[in-house]
Amino acid sequence: MTSLLRTLLAGSAILVMAGQANAETLRLLTWGGYAPEELIKKFEAENPDIDVEVTLSNNEEMIAKLRATGGTGFDLAQPSHDRVYAAQVEYNIYKPLDLSKINVDKMTPKLVEGVKANTTIDGEVYSVPHQWGTSGIMVNKTLAPDATGWADLCDEKYKGRTSMRLRRTILLGTAFGMGMNPFDLYGDKAAYQDMLDKVTEKLIACKSIVKTYWTGGDDLSALMLSGEVALSETWDSTAFKIYAENPDIVFVPPETGALAWIDTFTIPRGGQADDAAYKWINFVLEPENVKIMSASTGAIAAVPNGIELLPEDKRAAVEAAFDEKDIENLKFFANIPPGLEDMEGIALERIQAASSQ
């Protein structure tokens, strides 16, 4: 009896180890909040043959990681819609999507078509939309009631109470605040460099105004909730997430138009788990999963009723931030031509290295 039990237990152990050995790993390269633990556990329970491994990143790091590895090391990445075309043309780090394996009919048609237009190369589509939102300014209305746009971040009257992130968004936003449209200059590198030089000078001069430069949404949330910072450049989702804690802190679409982004699903060229990647994409499109995802990100899912599927507090924050005029005034990020990001990187390095004036 004991011998038989040992044999059965040994057999069970072998089967368990065999199952683990056969498990496929889905390696996600994504933003913070885009792979909440609750969703990962639910996905793995529904797909016991797939383990999910998450690496948090941002646009610049995603491109750098995939460029360094020739598109290997990850199975699903989530760059923004304007960061796919040039990276693919320059570095060949992605593979075309098989749209027949994606429930595209559950996505917002306008966003699908917009992303396809930005990420189609030689007739092949490289991305589909996942979440969308905007960048603008977050304002504590009790501390900065008159703040309406990018220029306020460098206004002397808010000295020591503003914040921003030293990434390309602040370059673009500052350009708009100075009366320039950087997207109109994408086709002329000399004109774009001239614009960058003017923006760089402005942001170097602004260093004496800025309290601190934030690096992540949690950092910024703490600065705003503590009252250390009265207004900041921000993703709208960060503002939406803390609105329930302090309804005086709101997202303000700049008068020149909030910068609109769409984060995508894109499969790296060396990905080894395409089927698992497609399963994850379709999984997060399900309404009950959209709710979990949007509660985590604070952003709006690229599904027709995305705003309605936001948690109540975040839905209220969206309604407090935008009216129809603001929606019509959105400035969607345009595809970045090859070479421009290197120019922007030099500008950001100059700002970073400059001393406060």
LOFI-859621 format. One line per field, with one value per atom (N, C-alpha, C): residue number from 0; residue in one letter; atom name; y, z, x. Coordinates in steps of 0.05 Angstrom, whole numbers. Atoms other than C-alpha are relative to their C-alpha. Example, Ala and Ser with C-alpha at 12.3 -4.5 7.8 and 13.67 -1.06 7.14 Angstrom:
BEGIN
n = (0 0 0 1 1 1);
res = (a a a s s s);
atom = (N CA C N CA C);
yy = (-24 -90 24 -24 -21 22);
zz = (0 156 0 -1 143 14);
xx = (18 246 18 -16 273 -15);
This chain:
BEGIN
n = (0 0 0 1 1 1 2 2 2 3 3 3 4 4 4 5 5 5 6 6 6 7 7 7 8 8 8 9 9 9 10 10 10 11 11 11 12 12 12 13 13 13 14 14 14 15 15 15 16 16 16 17 17 17 18 18 18 19 19 19 20 20 20 21 21 21 22 22 22 23 23 23 24 24 24 25 25 25 26 26 26 27 27 27 28 28 28 29 29 29 30 30 30 31 31 31 32 32 32 33 33 33 34 34 34 35 35 35 36 36 36 37 37 37 38 38 38 39 39 39 40 40 40 41 41 41 42 42 42 43 43 43 44 44 44 45 45 45 46 46 46 47 47 47 48 48 48 49 49 49 50 50 50 51 51 51 52 52 52 53 53 53 54 54 54 55 55 55 56 56 56 57 57 57 58 58 58 59 59 59 60 60 60 61 61 61 62 62 62 63 63 63 64 64 64 65 65 65 66 66 66 67 67 67 68 68 68 69 69 69 70 70 70 71 71 71 72 72 72 73 73 73 74 74 74 75 75 75 76 76 76 77 77 77 78 78 78 79 79 79 80 80 80 81 81 81 82 82 82 83 83 83 84 84 84 85 85 85 86 86 86 87 87 87 88 88 88 89 89 89 90 90 90 91 91 91 92 92 92 93 93 93 94 94 94 95 95 95 96 96 96 97 97 97 98 98 98 99 99 99 100 100 100 101 101 101 102 102 102 103 103 103 104 104 104 105 105 105 106 106 106 107 107 107 108 108 108 109 109 109 110 110 110 111 111 111 112 112 112 113 113 113 114 114 114 115 115 115 116 116 116 117 117 117 118 118 118 119 119 119 120 120 120 121 121 121 122 122 122 123 123 123 124 124 124 125 125 125 126 126 126 127 127 127 128 128 128 129 129 129 130 130 130 131 131 131 132 132 132 133 133 133 134 134 134 135 135 135 136 136 136 137 137 137 138 138 138 139 139 139 140 140 140 141 141 141 142 142 142 143 143 143 144 144 144 145 145 145 146 146 146 147 147 147 148 148 148 149 149 149 150 150 150 151 151 151 152 152 152 153 153 153 154 154 154 155 155 155 156 156 156 157 157 157 158 158 158 159 159 159 160 160 160 161 161 161 162 162 162 163 163 163 164 164 164 165 165 165 166 166 166 167 167 167 168 168 168 169 169 169 170 170 170 171 171 171 172 172 172 173 173 173 174 174 174 175 175 175 176 176 176 177 177 177 178 178 178 179 179 179 180 180 180 181 181 181 182 182 182 183 183 183 184 184 184 185 185 185 186 186 186 187 187 187 188 188 188 189 189 189 190 190 190 191 191 191 192 192 192 193 193 193 194 194 194 195 195 195 196 196 196 197 197 197 198 198 198 199 199 199 200 200 200 201 201 201 202 202 202 203 203 203 204 204 204 205 205 205 206 206 206 207 207 207 208 208 208 209 209 209 210 210 210 211 211 211 212 212 212 213 213 213 214 214 214 215 215 215 216 216 216 217 217 217 218 218 218 219 219 219 220 220 220 221 221 221 222 222 222 223 223 223 224 224 224 225 225 225 226 226 226 227 227 227 228 228 228 229 229 229 230 230 230 231 231 231 232 232 232 233 233 233 234 234 234 235 235 235 236 236 236 237 237 237 238 238 238 239 239 239 240 240 240 241 241 241 242 242 242 243 243 243 244 244 244 245 245 245 246 246 246 247 247 247 248 248 248 249 249 249 250 250 250 251 251 251 252 252 252 253 253 253 254 254 254 255 255 255 256 256 256 257 257 257 258 258 258 259 259 259 260 260 260 261 261 261 262 262 262 263 263 263 264 264 264 265 265 265 266 266 266 267 267 267 268 268 268 269 269 269 270 270 270 271 271 271 272 272 272 273 273 273 274 274 274 275 275 275 276 276 276 277 277 277 278 278 278 279 279 279 280 280 280 281 281 281 282 282 282 283 283 283 284 284 284 285 285 285 286 286 286 287 287 287 288 288 288 289 289 289 290 290 290 291 291 291 292 292 292 293 293 293 294 294 294 295 295 295 296 296 296 297 297 297 298 298 298 299 299 299 300 300 300 301 301 301 302 302 302 303 303 303 304 304 304 305 305 305 306 306 306 307 307 307 308 308 308 309 309 309 310 310 310 311 311 311 312 312 312 313 313 313 314 314 314 315 315 315 316 316 316 317 317 317 318 318 318 319 319 319 320 320 320 321 321 321 322 322 322 323 323 323 324 324 324 325 325 325 326 326 326 327 327 327 328 328 328 329 329 329 330 330 330 331 331 331 332 332 332 333 333 333 334 334 334 335 335 335 336 336 336 337 337 337 338 338 338 339 339 339 340 340 340 341 341 341 342 342 342 343 343 343 344 344 344 345 345 345 346 346 346 347 347 347 348 348 348 349 349 349 350 350 350 351 351 351 352 352 352 353 353 353 354 354 354 355 355 355 356 356 356);
res = (m m m t t t s s s l l l l l l r r r t t t l l l l l l a a a g g g s s s a a a i i i l l l v v v m m m a a a g g g q q q a a a n n n a a a e e e t t t l l l r r r l l l l l l t t t w w w g g g g g g y y y a a a p p p e e e e e e l l l i i i k k k k k k f f f e e e a a a e e e n n n p p p d d d i i i d d d v v v e e e v v v t t t l l l s s s n n n n n n e e e e e e m m m i i i a a a k k k l l l r r r a a a t t t g g g g g g t t t g g g f f f d d d l l l a a a q q q p p p s s s h h h d d d r r r v v v y y y a a a a a a q q q v v v e e e y y y n n n i i i y y y k k k p p p l l l d d d l l l s s s k k k i i i n n n v v v d d d k k k m m m t t t p p p k k k l l l v v v e e e g g g v v v k k k a a a n n n t t t t t t i i i d d d g g g e e e v v v y y y s s s v v v p p p h h h q q q w w w g g g t t t s s s g g g i i i m m m v v v n n n k k k t t t l l l a a a p p p d d d a a a t t t g g g w w w a a a d d d l l l c c c d d d e e e k k k y y y k k k g g g r r r t t t s s s m m m r r r l l l r r r r r r t t t i i i l l l l l l g g g t t t a a a f f f g g g m m m g g g m m m n n n p p p f f f d d d l l l y y y g g g d d d k k k a a a a a a y y y q q q d d d m m m l l l d d d k k k v v v t t t e e e k k k l l l i i i a a a c c c k k k s s s i i i v v v k k k t t t y y y w w w t t t g g g g g g d d d d d d l l l s s s a a a l l l m m m l l l s s s g g g e e e v v v a a a l l l s s s e e e t t t w w w d d d s s s t t t a a a f f f k k k i i i y y y a a a e e e n n n p p p d d d i i i v v v f f f v v v p p p p p p e e e t t t g g g a a a l l l a a a w w w i i i d d d t t t f f f t t t i i i p p p r r r g g g g g g q q q a a a d d d d d d a a a a a a y y y k k k w w w i i i n n n f f f v v v l l l e e e p p p e e e n n n v v v k k k i i i m m m s s s a a a s s s t t t g g g a a a i i i a a a a a a v v v p p p n n n g g g i i i e e e l l l l l l p p p e e e d d d k k k r r r a a a a a a v v v e e e a a a a a a f f f d d d e e e k k k d d d i i i e e e n n n l l l k k k f f f f f f a a a n n n i i i p p p p p p g g g l l l e e e d d d m m m e e e g g g i i i a a a l l l e e e r r r i i i q q q a a a a a a s s s s s s q q q);
atom = (N CA C N CA C N CA C N CA C N CA C N CA C N CA C N CA C N CA C N CA C N CA C N CA C N CA C N CA C N CA C N CA C N CA C N CA C N CA C N CA C N CA C N CA C N CA C N CA C N CA C N CA C N CA C N CA C N CA C N CA C N CA C N CA C N CA C N CA C N CA C N CA C N CA C N CA C N CA C N CA C N CA C N CA C N CA C N CA C N CA C N CA C N CA C N CA C N CA C N CA C N CA C N CA C N CA C N CA C N CA C N CA C N CA C N CA C N CA C N CA C N CA C N CA C N CA C N CA C N CA C N CA C N CA C N CA C N CA C N CA C N CA C N CA C N CA C N CA C N CA C N CA C N CA C N CA C N CA C N CA C N CA C N CA C N CA C N CA C N CA C N CA C N CA C N CA C N CA C N CA C N CA C N CA C N CA C N CA C N CA C N CA C N CA C N CA C N CA C N CA C N CA C N CA C N CA C N CA C N CA C N CA C N CA C N CA C N CA C N CA C N CA C N CA C N CA C N CA C N CA C N CA C N CA C N CA C N CA C N CA C N CA C N CA C N CA C N CA C N CA C N CA C N CA C N CA C N CA C N CA C N CA C N CA C N CA C N CA C N CA C N CA C N CA C N CA C N CA C N CA C N CA C N CA C N CA C N CA C N CA C N CA C N CA C N CA C N CA C N CA C N CA C N CA C N CA C N CA C N CA C N CA C N CA C N CA C N CA C N CA C N CA C N CA C N CA C N CA C N CA C N CA C N CA C N CA C N CA C N CA C N CA C N CA C N CA C N CA C N CA C N CA C N CA C N CA C N CA C N CA C N CA C N CA C N CA C N CA C N CA C N CA C N CA C N CA C N CA C N CA C N CA C N CA C N CA C N CA C N CA C N CA C N CA C N CA C N CA C N CA C N CA C N CA C N CA C N CA C N CA C N CA C N CA C N CA C N CA C N CA C N CA C N CA C N CA C N CA C N CA C N CA C N CA C N CA C N CA C N CA C N CA C N CA C N CA C N CA C N CA C N CA C N CA C N CA C N CA C N CA C N CA C N CA C N CA C N CA C N CA C N CA C N CA C N CA C N CA C N CA C N CA C N CA C N CA C N CA C N CA C N CA C N CA C N CA C N CA C N CA C N CA C N CA C N CA C N CA C N CA C N CA C N CA C N CA C N CA C N CA C N CA C N CA C N CA C N CA C N CA C N CA C N CA C N CA C N CA C N CA C N CA C N CA C N CA C N CA C N CA C N CA C N CA C N CA C N CA C N CA C N CA C N CA C N CA C N CA C N CA C N CA C N CA C N CA C N CA C N CA C N CA C N CA C N CA C N CA C N CA C N CA C N CA C N CA C N CA C N CA C N CA C N CA C N CA C N CA C N CA C N CA C N CA C N CA C N CA C N CA C N CA C N CA C N CA C N CA C N CA C N CA C N CA C N CA C N CA C N CA C N CA C N CA C N CA C N CA C N CA C N CA C N CA C N CA C N CA C N CA C N CA C N CA C N CA C N CA C N CA C N CA C N CA C N CA C N CA C N CA C N CA C N CA C N CA C N CA C N CA C N CA C N CA C N CA C N CA C N CA C N CA C N CA C N CA C N CA C N CA C N CA C N CA C);
yy = (-24 0 25 -22 47 4 -1 29 11 -9 41 31 -28 109 17 -14 129 2 0 110 20 -19 150 29 -27 211 8 -6 206 7 -5 202 27 -26 263 22 -20 302 3 -1 284 16 -14 308 30 -29 374 13 -12 386 1 -1 368 23 -22 417 27 -25 472 4 -2 455 9 -6 462 27 -26 528 20 -21 585 26 -25 652 23 -24 716 23 -21 771 27 -26 839 23 -24 904 23 -18 956 22 -22 1017 -8 5 1020 2 1 1001 -15 13 965 -31 28 896 -5 3 897 -29 27 836 -15 13 822 -12 9 816 -23 21 774 -26 24 724 -12 9 721 -12 10 711 -27 25 657 -23 20 622 -11 8 621 -13 11 602 -13 12 554 -8 7 539 25 -25 612 15 -16 650 28 -27 726 12 -13 763 29 -28 839 16 -19 890 28 -27 963 18 -17 1015 25 -23 1077 0 1 1096 -1 -1 1113 -26 25 1052 -24 22 1005 -2 -1 1027 -8 6 1024 -30 28 954 -17 16 926 5 -6 961 -15 13 932 -30 29 861 -9 7 864 -10 7 858 -26 25 797 7 -3 786 6 -6 806 -10 12 779 20 -20 840 27 -26 914 20 -19 976 28 -27 1036 17 -18 1097 0 3 1102 15 -16 1155 -9 9 1116 -27 27 1054 3 -2 1076 4 -6 1108 -22 21 1055 -25 23 1000 5 -6 1034 1 -2 1048 -26 22 986 -27 26 931 -16 14 912 -12 11 892 -18 17 842 8 -7 853 -16 13 836 -17 15 782 9 -12 822 -20 20 759 -13 12 737 20 -21 802 8 -8 822 30 -28 888 13 -11 895 9 -10 907 26 -25 968 23 -25 1040 3 -1 1044 23 -23 1114 -3 4 1095 -22 21 1031 11 -11 1068 20 -19 1122 -13 15 1073 -15 14 1032 20 -20 1096 7 -8 1112 -23 22 1042 -21 18 1012 6 -1 998 -21 18 967 -18 15 946 -17 16 911 18 -15 935 -10 8 935 5 -6 961 2 -6 964 15 -16 1011 -15 12 994 21 -21 1056 27 -27 1130 21 -22 1195 24 -25 1263 9 -14 1304 30 -28 1374 9 -9 1407 -9 6 1385 24 -25 1443 -4 -3 1452 27 -25 1503 19 -19 1531 14 -12 1546 14 -12 1564 2 -1 1583 10 -12 1620 -15 15 1568 -13 10 1550 -14 12 1525 -5 8 1504 23 -23 1574 5 -4 1576 -15 15 1524 15 -16 1576 29 -27 1636 6 -8 1674 -1 -1 1678 -27 26 1603 -11 8 1601 -19 20 1540 -18 16 1508 -14 15 1477 -24 24 1411 -9 11 1375 -24 23 1312 7 -7 1321 -22 18 1281 16 -15 1300 15 -13 1318 29 -28 1380 17 -15 1401 8 -6 1396 19 -17 1427 29 -27 1486 14 -11 1496 11 -10 1501 25 -23 1548 25 -22 1592 9 -7 1595 -15 16 1542 -27 27 1476 -19 18 1424 -21 20 1374 10 -12 1422 1 -3 1423 -27 26 1348 -5 5 1350 17 -19 1404 -1 3 1385 26 -26 1454 17 -15 1487 -13 14 1434 6 -6 1446 29 -28 1521 1 1 1507 -12 13 1460 19 -19 1514 20 -20 1564 -12 13 1514 -7 7 1492 25 -24 1564 7 -5 1573 -18 19 1510 2 -5 1526 24 -23 1594 -7 8 1559 -16 17 1517 13 -14 1571 1 0 1566 -27 27 1491 -10 11 1459 -26 25 1390 -12 15 1344 -28 26 1284 -21 22 1216 -21 20 1175 11 -9 1183 1 0 1164 24 -24 1218 25 -24 1270 1 1 1248 10 -8 1256 30 -28 1325 17 -16 1349 -3 5 1317 14 -13 1346 31 -29 1416 12 -10 1422 13 -9 1432 9 -11 1475 -7 8 1456 -14 16 1408 -10 16 1378 -28 27 1311 -16 16 1253 5 -4 1263 -22 23 1194 3 -4 1214 19 -18 1272 -13 14 1228 -18 19 1178 13 -13 1229 20 -18 1269 -7 8 1228 8 -7 1244 30 -29 1319 11 -10 1345 28 -26 1412 -3 6 1378 -11 8 1374 1 -2 1362 23 -23 1425 -4 1 1416 28 -27 1473 13 -15 1527 -5 6 1507 -29 28 1435 -20 21 1376 -19 19 1328 -28 26 1263 -23 24 1195 -25 26 1124 -21 22 1067 -25 22 1005 -27 27 931 -5 4 915 -24 24 849 2 -2 850 -22 18 817 -27 25 764 -13 12 748 -29 29 674 -10 9 673 16 -16 704 -7 9 662 11 -11 682 30 -29 754 7 -5 752 -6 6 719 22 -22 775 24 -23 829 -4 5 797 -1 3 783 28 -26 856 17 -14 877 -7 8 841 21 -22 892 -2 3 863 4 -4 865 28 -29 935 16 -14 958 -2 5 927 16 -14 955 30 -29 1026 10 -7 1026 2 0 1012 23 -20 1060 28 -26 1116 11 -8 1120 -12 10 1106 -22 23 1039 7 -5 1039 -17 14 1009 21 -20 1045 13 -11 1054 2 -1 1065 19 -19 1126 -12 11 1090 -23 22 1032 9 -11 1078 -2 -2 1074 27 -24 1126 25 -24 1173 10 -9 1173 10 -10 1181 29 -28 1243 19 -17 1269 7 -5 1261 22 -19 1299 27 -25 1353 14 -11 1362 8 -4 1359 9 -4 1391 -5 7 1382 16 -18 1441 -11 11 1409 -25 25 1343 8 -8 1379 12 -14 1416 -19 18 1353 1 1 1351 -28 27 1278 0 2 1261 -11 9 1253 -19 17 1200 15 -13 1219 -9 9 1219 -9 9 1183 24 -21 1226 21 -21 1274 -6 6 1237 4 -5 1242 30 -29 1317 8 -6 1320 -9 11 1277 19 -20 1328 24 -23 1384 -6 8 1347 -2 1 1334 28 -28 1408 12 -11 1426 -13 15 1372 10 -8 1395 29 -29 1470 5 -8 1503 18 -18 1541 28 -27 1613 19);
zz = (0 0 0 -2 19 -26 25 -44 -22 20 -87 3 -5 -54 -9 9 -66 -30 29 -138 -12 9 -147 4 -6 -113 -18 18 -154 -28 26 -217 -1 -1 -196 -1 0 -182 -28 27 -251 -18 16 -283 5 -7 -245 -11 11 -264 -30 29 -336 -9 7 -336 3 -4 -308 -22 21 -359 -27 25 -415 0 -2 -390 -17 18 -439 16 -14 -413 -20 15 -440 13 -11 -430 -10 6 -428 5 -4 -438 -1 -2 -414 20 -19 -373 27 -26 -299 0 -2 -284 -22 23 -350 3 -5 -320 30 -29 -252 8 -10 -210 -1 1 -206 -28 27 -282 -7 6 -287 12 -13 -237 -14 14 -273 -27 27 -341 3 -4 -314 9 -8 -282 -24 24 -349 -21 19 -386 17 -18 -339 -13 15 -393 -6 6 -395 27 -22 -343 -11 9 -348 16 -11 -336 -9 6 -333 4 -3 -346 -5 3 -334 -14 17 -382 -8 13 -422 -29 29 -495 -7 7 -497 7 -9 -457 -16 17 -498 -25 25 -562 5 -5 -531 6 -7 -502 -25 24 -567 -21 19 -609 8 -9 -566 -4 2 -572 -28 26 -644 0 -2 -622 15 -16 -577 29 -29 -503 10 -9 -502 -21 18 -532 -7 5 -528 12 -10 -522 -4 0 -512 -6 7 -546 -8 9 -560 -31 28 -630 -18 16 -654 2 -5 -632 -14 12 -676 -28 28 -748 -3 3 -743 12 -13 -695 -18 18 -743 -25 25 -805 6 -6 -770 10 -15 -728 -5 6 -752 25 -26 -681 4 -3 -692 -23 22 -733 -6 7 -770 17 -15 -732 -19 14 -754 12 -11 -745 2 -1 -756 28 -27 -686 22 -19 -652 -3 0 -633 -5 7 -669 1 0 -673 28 -27 -597 6 -4 -605 -13 12 -620 -29 28 -696 -7 6 -699 10 -11 -654 -16 16 -693 -26 26 -759 3 -4 -730 5 -6 -703 -24 25 -767 -19 18 -807 8 -10 -762 -1 -3 -760 -23 23 -829 -17 16 -867 -21 23 -936 1 0 -927 25 -24 -860 24 -24 -795 24 -22 -734 28 -27 -677 -1 -5 -650 27 -24 -595 25 -26 -521 18 -17 -478 -12 10 -494 21 -19 -458 -11 9 -460 20 -18 -431 0 -3 -405 26 -26 -337 21 -24 -269 19 -15 -225 26 -25 -153 -1 6 -164 24 -23 -93 1 -1 -104 -26 26 -178 -16 13 -198 -28 26 -260 -21 19 -292 -22 23 -362 -21 22 -403 7 -3 -414 11 -8 -404 30 -29 -332 16 -14 -313 4 -2 -323 9 -8 -295 28 -25 -240 24 -23 -197 13 -11 -187 7 -5 -172 24 -21 -132 5 -4 -140 -25 24 -209 -4 6 -236 -28 27 -302 -2 5 -330 -24 22 -374 -21 22 -432 -24 24 -502 2 -3 -480 8 -9 -444 -22 22 -506 -19 18 -549 13 -13 -498 2 -2 -487 -27 27 -562 -6 4 -566 16 -18 -507 -10 12 -545 -27 25 -605 -25 23 -648 0 2 -674 -9 7 -672 -21 19 -712 -29 27 -771 -10 7 -770 -4 1 -772 -26 26 -846 -6 5 -839 24 -23 -794 9 -7 -796 16 -14 -775 28 -26 -721 20 -17 -694 11 -9 -691 22 -21 -652 26 -24 -605 15 -12 -593 17 -15 -572 24 -23 -528 21 -19 -496 16 -14 -479 21 -17 -449 25 -22 -406 18 -17 -382 18 -16 -360 21 -18 -327 24 -21 -282 28 -26 -228 10 -7 -228 11 -5 -224 28 -27 -155 -3 4 -180 -26 24 -241 8 -8 -231 -20 18 -260 -3 2 -247 12 -9 -232 31 -30 -158 12 -9 -149 -2 5 -180 18 -17 -141 28 -27 -75 1 1 -95 0 2 -113 25 -24 -54 25 -23 -5 -1 4 -34 -6 7 -49 -28 28 -122 -5 5 -145 -28 27 -219 -13 13 -263 -27 24 -332 9 -9 -328 -22 14 -359 13 -13 -349 19 -17 -319 28 -27 -260 15 -13 -246 7 -5 -253 24 -22 -203 27 -27 -147 4 -2 -161 24 -22 -110 27 -25 -56 5 -2 -71 -25 24 -120 -8 8 -120 -20 18 -161 -26 25 -233 -24 25 -302 -16 16 -345 -28 27 -420 -8 7 -443 -22 19 -484 -29 27 -543 -8 5 -538 15 -13 -496 -21 18 -528 4 -2 -543 -9 6 -542 0 0 -556 5 -4 -525 -14 18 -568 10 -2 -571 -25 22 -615 7 -5 -622 -10 7 -621 -21 22 -681 11 -11 -637 21 -20 -595 -5 3 -581 10 -11 -554 -13 14 -607 8 -7 -590 27 -27 -517 -1 2 -537 -10 10 -578 21 -22 -520 20 -20 -473 -12 12 -522 1 0 -529 28 -28 -455 12 -12 -435 -14 13 -484 11 -12 -444 20 -16 -408 30 -28 -338 5 -3 -351 -6 5 -380 26 -26 -313 18 -18 -275 -11 12 -324 4 -2 -324 28 -29 -248 7 -5 -249 -15 16 -305 3 0 -298 -27 28 -374 -11 13 -422 -19 18 -457 -28 28 -533 -8 6 -532 -1 4 -552 25 -25 -480 21 -19 -449 23 -22 -408 20 -18 -380 17 -15 -358 20 -21 -316 27 -27 -241 4 -2 -218 6 -6 -188 -24 23 -250 -23 20 -295 7 -9 -254 -6 6 -262 -29 29 -338 -6 6 -339 11 -11 -295 -17 15 -342 -28 29 -412 -6 13 -449 -30 28 -522 -15 12 -542 4 -7 -507 -17 16 -544 -29 28 -611 -3 1 -594 5 -5 -580 -22 19 -613 2 -1 -628 -9 7 -629 -28 28 -701 0 3 -725 0 -2 -708 -23 22 -770 12 -9 -763 5 -6 -730 19 -17 -692 30 -28 -626 9 -7 -627 5 -4 -635 26 -25 -578 24 -22 -535 7 -5 -543 14 -13 -524 29 -28 -461 16 -14 -443 7 -5 -449 23 -22 -403 26 -25 -353 11 -8 -352 9 -6 -347 30 -28 -279 1 -3 -251 -2 4 -269 21);
xx = (17 0 17 -18 56 15 -15 95 -18 19 33 -4 4 22 24 -24 94 1 -1 88 -19 20 24 9 -9 54 23 -23 117 -10 11 75 -14 13 35 20 -21 98 12 -12 125 -19 19 60 0 0 62 24 -24 134 -1 2 119 -18 18 61 14 -15 107 20 -20 160 -12 13 110 -14 13 82 14 -11 92 1 -2 116 -6 6 85 15 -17 136 -10 11 102 20 -16 140 -20 23 91 3 1 74 -9 10 62 -30 30 -11 -13 11 -20 -1 2 -13 -5 6 -48 0 -2 -37 -26 27 -112 -5 5 -115 19 -19 -52 -9 9 -78 -25 24 -145 7 -9 -111 13 -14 -66 -19 19 -125 -16 15 -162 19 -19 -98 23 -20 -60 26 -25 -9 17 -15 14 7 -9 55 6 -5 58 23 -23 123 0 3 121 26 -21 175 -12 12 154 20 -18 181 -15 13 165 9 -5 169 30 -29 243 14 -14 264 -9 10 219 16 -15 253 29 -28 322 4 -3 312 -3 5 284 21 -22 336 25 -24 391 0 2 365 -10 10 342 -29 29 269 -5 4 280 -3 2 268 -27 27 195 -20 21 130 -22 20 85 9 -9 103 -23 22 60 9 -8 91 -24 21 49 -1 5 20 20 -18 69 29 -28 131 6 -3 122 13 -8 133 30 -29 202 17 -16 228 1 0 206 16 -15 234 30 -28 300 13 -13 311 -13 12 263 -4 2 243 -28 26 170 -8 10 131 -29 27 65 -20 21 1 -18 21 -48 -26 25 -112 -23 21 -154 0 -2 -130 -8 7 -152 -29 28 -223 -2 -1 -216 -28 27 -292 -9 7 -292 14 -15 -247 -14 12 -267 10 -9 -266 18 -16 -238 29 -27 -179 14 -12 -167 11 -8 -165 23 -21 -121 27 -25 -70 10 -8 -71 13 -12 -57 28 -26 2 20 -18 31 -1 0 21 25 -24 85 -1 1 86 -25 26 13 -4 2 26 -6 7 -6 16 -18 40 -12 10 -4 -31 28 -75 -2 1 -99 -8 7 -105 -13 10 -112 6 -7 -115 -5 3 -111 15 -13 -79 21 -19 -22 -7 6 -33 11 -9 -29 -20 16 -55 3 1 -76 -15 15 -94 -14 15 -149 0 -1 -143 27 -27 -69 7 -6 -68 -25 27 -139 0 0 -118 17 -17 -73 -16 16 -97 17 -15 -38 29 -28 34 17 -16 62 0 2 38 21 -21 90 25 -24 144 -6 8 106 12 -13 144 -18 18 82 -3 1 86 27 -27 160 2 -3 179 -24 25 110 -9 7 111 18 -15 135 -5 2 146 18 -17 177 18 -18 239 0 3 214 -11 7 192 -27 26 121 3 -2 145 13 -10 184 -23 22 122 -20 19 76 10 -12 124 -1 1 128 -28 27 52 -5 4 52 14 -15 102 -11 13 56 10 -9 90 -14 12 62 22 -22 118 -7 8 78 1 -1 75 29 -29 152 14 -12 163 15 -12 180 24 -22 234 18 -18 292 12 -12 323 -19 21 258 -6 5 248 22 -23 318 -2 3 304 -21 21 240 11 -11 278 19 -18 331 -15 16 278 -13 13 242 21 -21 308 8 -6 325 -21 23 256 1 1 261 24 -23 331 -5 7 307 -21 22 248 10 -10 293 -2 2 291 -28 29 215 -8 9 208 9 -6 204 17 -14 225 -10 8 223 -9 11 178 8 -8 195 -22 22 132 -25 26 58 -2 1 67 14 -15 120 -17 15 75 -25 24 13 7 -8 51 6 -6 75 -25 25 5 -17 17 -31 12 -12 19 -1 1 11 27 -26 85 0 2 67 -29 26 9 -10 7 11 23 -20 48 -9 5 54 -7 8 20 -15 19 -16 -27 27 -91 -7 7 -96 10 -11 -52 -18 19 -99 -26 25 -159 1 -4 -131 -1 -1 -123 -24 23 -187 -17 17 -225 11 -13 -174 -1 2 -176 -12 14 -228 8 -11 -192 23 -22 -137 -13 13 -161 19 -15 -134 -11 8 -135 11 -10 -131 10 -10 -85 -17 17 -119 9 -10 -75 -7 8 -102 16 -15 -84 12 -14 -34 -12 14 -70 18 -16 -36 -17 13 -57 22 -18 -18 -10 7 -17 8 -11 -6 16 -18 54 18 -15 91 29 -28 167 8 -8 202 9 -10 235 -18 18 174 -4 2 165 -27 26 94 -23 20 50 -29 28 -12 -7 5 -6 -4 3 2 -28 27 -62 -22 19 -98 -2 0 -77 -14 13 -99 -31 28 -168 -12 8 -172 -6 4 -164 -21 22 -218 -27 26 -272 -8 9 -315 7 -6 -304 30 -29 -229 8 -5 -231 -3 4 -259 23 -24 -201 24 -23 -150 -3 4 -180 2 -3 -183 30 -29 -108 14 -14 -87 -11 13 -137 -4 3 -135 -26 24 -192 6 -4 -196 -9 7 -199 -24 25 -269 -22 20 -333 -12 11 -358 22 -23 -289 -4 5 -310 -20 20 -371 12 -12 -326 21 -18 -282 -14 12 -292 -14 17 -342 16 -16 -290 16 -16 -247 -18 19 -308 -8 6 -326 23 -24 -255 2 -1 -259 -21 22 -325 6 -8 -295 21 -22 -236 -7 5 -265 -28 26 -322 4 -1 -338 21 -20 -294 28 -27 -234 5 -3 -246 7 -5 -249 28 -26 -184 24 -22 -143 21 -22 -75 13 -11 -59 29 -28 15 2 -5 38 24 -23 87 26 -26 158 17 -18 202 27 -26 269 19 -20 322 -9 9 278 3 -3 281 29 -28 357 4 -2 350 -13 14 300 16 -16 346 23 -22 403 -12 13 355 -5 6 333 26 -26 406 10 -8 421 -15 17 363 9 -8 383 27 -27 456 2 -1 441 -5 4 445 -24 22 386 9 -8 387 -13);
